[in-house]
Amino acid sequence: MAELEKRSHQNDPANRARLRWRARRGLLENDIILTRFLDAHETELTDEEVDALTRLLDLSDNALMDLVLARKEPEGEIDLPHVHALLQRLRQA
């Protein structure tokens, strides 16, 4: 169990910095939404929420914007409960 805690997102400053760097997007609207979300919630994100955010960050800017603005819902590999939950939080931010 101690090994699992060591690998936690919150316990690894490098992982936190990497996530924040990946949240910088080419589309300004995505950049603003993600930066504000991380400014407000980064320290409380669970590893499952970090996984959901990482999956969303793998998308193109336009696909991510469509999800954040609820123009589309997650499909395929990202159609997971924790991704839906994080999207709801992003949409409220």
Backbone as a ProteinNet text record, in pm:
[ID]
protein_1_A
[PRIMARY]
MAELEKRSHQNDPANRARLRWRARRGLLENDIILTRFLDAHETELTDEEVDALTRLLDLSDNALMDLVLARKEPEGEIDLPHVHALLQRLRQA
[TERTIARY]
82.3	0	87.3	199	288.4	344.5	370.8	421.1	319.4	191.3	85.8	78.1	92.2	87.8	203.4	320.1	435.7	413.3	338.6	315.3	194	127	9	44	-49.6	-31.6	-0.4	-72.8	-56.1	79.1	138.9	268.1	388.1	364.5	473.9	470.4	554.2	555.4	582.7	660.8	689.2	562.5	482.8	356.4	262.3	257.5	169.9	214.6	344.4	396.5	369.5	385.7	361.5	214.9	124.2	-18.1	-51.1	2	-24.5	32.7	150.4	209.1	122.1	72.2	-13	-145.2	-188.9	-315.8	-304.8	-182.9	-165	-201.6	-298.8	-352.8	-335.1	-344	-335.8	-461.1	-573.4	-700.2	-716.1	-716.9	-716.5	-829.2	-947.1	-1060.9	-1032.9	-977.6	-940.4	-834.6	-736.5	-628.4	-683.6	-772.8	-830.2	-912.2	-998.6	-1083.6	-999.3	-903.4	-821.1	-731.5	-673.8	-587	-666.6	-782.6	-866.4	-910.8	-946.2	-986.6	-872.5	-752.9	-638.6	-601.1	-609.7	-581.4	-673	-798.3	-896.2	-897.2	-863.8	-887	-767.6	-654.4	-542.5	-503.1	-498	-450.2	-548.2	-671.7	-770.9	-805.8	-744.8	-775.6	-730.3	-816.9	-780	-703.7	-641.4	-570.7	-667.9	-790	-890.2	-927.1	-939.3	-968.8	-852.1	-731.9	-612.8	-612	-648.9	-657.2	-759.6	-875.3	-979.1	-929.3	-863.5	-811.3	-703.9	-619.3	-515.3	-577.3	-684.1	-752.3	-810.7	-866.5	-921.4	-811.2	-696.4	-585.8	-524.4	-551.9	-504.1	-583.8	-697.8	-783.7	-731.4	-778	-745.1	-817.1	-771.3	-833.1	-981.5	-1017.2	-1157.4	-1244.9	-1196.9	-1273.1	-1290.5	-1186.6	-1195	-1295.6	-1291.4	-1384.9	-1529.1	-1553.4	-1688.1	-1738.2	-1650.7	-1689.8	-1713.2	-1624.4	-1636.3	-1762.9	-1796	-1915.6	-2042.5	-2031.1	-2143.7	-2208.1	-2130.2	-2179.3	-2179	-2091.6	-2080.7	-2057.6	-2077.1	-2049.6	-1937.2	-1864.4	-1753.7	-1799.3	-1716.8	-1744.2	-1619.2	-1638.3	-1525.7	-1446.5	-1316.5	-1225.9	-1242.8	-1297.6	-1313.2	-1455.1	-1540	-1676.4	-1673.2	-1620.3	-1601.4	-1666.4	-1715.3	-1782.4	-1696.7	-1567.6	-1485	-1454.7	-1458.1	-1442.5	-1568.5	-1684	-1810.1	-1815	-1773.5	-1775.6	-1682.7	-1564	-1471.5	-1523.8	-1583.7	-1642	-1749.8	-1828.6	-1929.8	-1865	-1755.1	-1682.5	-1623.7	-1567.6	-1511.9	-1619.9	-1735.4	-1845	-1898.7	-1882.8	-1928.3	-1824.9	-1701.1	-1591.6	-1600.2
-119.1	0	126.4	122.7	238.8	266.2	160.9	176.4	249.9	218.3	282.7	431.5	465.3	605.1	684.4	624.2	691.7	728.4	645.6	670.1	759.7	799.6	884.8	1016.9	1065.6	1193.8	1304.8	1309.8	1417.3	1412.5	1296.2	1282.2	1299.7	1326.9	1337.5	1473.3	1567.2	1699.4	1696.5	1600.3	1590.3	1555	1462.4	1427.2	1546.5	1621.9	1738.8	1843.2	1866.1	1963.3	1916.2	1786.9	1729.8	1746.4	1722.6	1737.3	1882.7	1974.1	2116.2	2157.2	2106.1	2138.2	2084.2	1961.9	1902.8	1976.6	2043.5	2117.4	2245.9	2287.3	2404.7	2364	2432.1	2392.3	2501.2	2462.5	2557.8	2641.7	2584.8	2656.3	2734.1	2864.7	2950.6	2918.1	2889.7	2859.5	2736.1	2631.5	2511.6	2546.3	2622.5	2661.5	2734.1	2827.4	2904.6	2813.7	2732.1	2643.8	2547.9	2482.5	2384.1	2448.5	2562.9	2631	2675.4	2733.2	2775.7	2656.3	2547.5	2427.1	2375.5	2366.2	2317.4	2414.6	2543.9	2641.4	2618.9	2586.8	2571.1	2431.7	2327.3	2190.8	2096.7	2141.1	2048.2	1973.3	2039	1974.3	1872.3	1874	1778.9	1668.2	1668.1	1565.4	1427.8	1330.4	1192.3	1134.7	1020.8	956.3	918	881.9	847.9	972.1	1086.8	1210.8	1252.8	1230.3	1259.6	1169.4	1043	952.3	1004.4	1048.8	1101.5	1224.6	1313.9	1434.7	1400.1	1305.8	1262.2	1206.6	1129.9	1076.3	1189.7	1290.7	1404.8	1484.9	1496.9	1572.9	1503.4	1374.8	1302.3	1338.5	1405	1442.1	1567.2	1587.5	1711.7	1827.2	1948	2065.1	2076.3	2055.2	2067.9	1960.4	1838.2	1729.9	1757.7	1807.8	1841.8	1954	2055.9	2167.7	2121.2	2032.8	1979.3	1908.1	1835.1	1765.7	1863.6	1958.2	2054.9	2138.7	2174.3	2255.7	2171.2	2041.1	1947.8	1941.1	1970.7	1952	1804	1730.6	1586	1522.8	1392	1313.8	1215.3	1171	1077.9	950.1	903.3	779.5	692.6	566.8	473.8	457.5	468.5	443.2	541.4	659.1	756.1	758.5	668.9	659	580	644.4	582.4	669.7	609.5	688	800.5	773.8	878.9	991.4	963.9	1069.7	1156.1	1093.5	1168.5	1257.8	1202.9	1279.5	1400.6	1381.8	1494.7	1597.9	1553	1647.7	1733.7	1674.8	1753.1	1862.1	1828.7	1929	2037.8	1999	2097.1	2189.5	2132.7	2212.8	2313.8	2285.7	2378.9	2483.7	2459	2552.9	2681.2
0	0	0	72.4	75	-64.2	-139.5	-276.6	-362.6	-345.8	-422.1	-387.9	-260.8	-219.4	-279.7	-293.1	-349.8	-495.9	-568.2	-709.7	-734.2	-630.5	-642	-709.4	-787.4	-855	-755	-646.3	-549.2	-478.7	-469.6	-401.6	-493.4	-620.1	-715.7	-785.8	-742.9	-804.8	-954.7	-1001	-1144.3	-1221.6	-1168.3	-1234.5	-1237.5	-1129	-1124.1	-1225.7	-1235.7	-1332.3	-1475.2	-1499.4	-1632.6	-1672.5	-1579.3	-1608.3	-1641.1	-1562.5	-1587.1	-1723	-1759	-1888.9	-2002.3	-1987	-2090.7	-2104.8	-1998.4	-2002.2	-2083.7	-2115.1	-2201.4	-2342.6	-2398.8	-2526.8	-2630.9	-2756.9	-2866.7	-2879.5	-2843.1	-2848.3	-2717	-2725.9	-2607.3	-2510.4	-2561.2	-2473.9	-2387.9	-2448.4	-2372	-2268.3	-2308.6	-2219.1	-2096.7	-2117.5	-2007.3	-1915.4	-1972.8	-1891.8	-1809	-1873.3	-1802.5	-1697.3	-1729.1	-1632.8	-1511.2	-1532.7	-1419.5	-1336.1	-1403.4	-1331.8	-1245.3	-1302	-1224.4	-1112.8	-1137.7	-1032.2	-911.9	-938.9	-831.3	-768.8	-845.6	-797.9	-802.5	-851.2	-871.6	-745	-633.4	-511.1	-454.6	-500.9	-449.7	-548.4	-666.7	-766.5	-719.5	-738	-708.8	-827.8	-806.8	-917.8	-1029.2	-994.5	-1096.1	-1177.9	-1111.8	-1184	-1272.3	-1224.8	-1305.8	-1428.8	-1412.3	-1526.2	-1626.6	-1578.1	-1667.4	-1741.7	-1670	-1733.4	-1836	-1804.4	-1897.2	-2025.2	-2012.2	-2129.8	-2214.7	-2148.4	-2221.6	-2289.9	-2224.6	-2282.1	-2402.9	-2419.5	-2537	-2662.6	-2644.6	-2757	-2826.9	-2948.5	-3017.7	-2949.1	-2974	-2912.9	-2945.7	-3072.3	-3111.8	-3048	-3041.5	-2978.1	-2828.6	-2764.4	-2622.9	-2600.1	-2684.2	-2669.9	-2687.2	-2782.5	-2802.3	-2675.8	-2609.9	-2486.8	-2371.9	-2356.7	-2246.6	-2262	-2385.3	-2409.3	-2423.6	-2400.9	-2406.2	-2545.1	-2647	-2783.4	-2820.5	-2752.9	-2772.2	-2636.3	-2631.9	-2511.6	-2543.4	-2441.7	-2465.1	-2533.8	-2625.7	-2699.9	-2698.6	-2722	-2736.8	-2608.9	-2620.7	-2508.5	-2392.7	-2419.3	-2309.8	-2253.3	-2298.8	-2246.8	-2115.7	-2013	-1882.1	-1774.6	-1667.8	-1562.9	-1505.4	-1481.5	-1421.5	-1520.7	-1649.5	-1750.1	-1752.9	-1748.5	-1744.9	-1620.2	-1506.8	-1381.5	-1389.5	-1444.1	-1456.4	-1555.4	-1663.1	-1759	-1693.4	-1607.1	-1536.4	-1451.5	-1386.7	-1307.2	-1396.7	-1510.9	-1603.5	-1658.5	-1686.1	-1741.6	-1640.9	-1514.3	-1410.5	-1377.4	-1419.7	-1385.2	-1465.2
[MASK]
+++++++++++++++++++++++++++++++++++++++++++++++++++++++++++++++++++++++++++++++++++++++++++++

